[in-house]
């Protein structure tokens, strides 16, 4: 199922109208990079037509991990967690995308609580679905041997508030331990 359906399922008509007017069409020629690993994108993209390749850097070079087509969304992870992209996205053929600038999207999210609620819920559902699909592809042995996340694995927003977050977490744990059943 296309990622755009997750978004549209959560949005109301006003939200969809805003999405339709906030962006612009952008043509990505075959072989061109839409998103480059470790370079901050400036827009959230919806694929209108064509095909993109999502590739990760390996010691042997770039390795394709997914192909994106009509309805798929690109750049959402970096928008949500403010981290640099972990993959490069390249057009396999001439691809038309709808580009919504991050600045416009960020402003809309700050000013419109209803839109923000719909958008973030859609992103949570979309990313949850992606994790579920990924877990089906990973064998149990590898999952049991994954390392625990480190502070370096956290998003910049969490890291900027890490000391406060740690204090809040400790406070919450203490309060919950003191609760009587």
Order of alpha helices (4+ residues) and beta strands (2+ residues): alpha-alpha-beta-beta-beta-beta-beta-beta-alpha-beta-beta-alpha-alpha-alpha-alpha-alpha
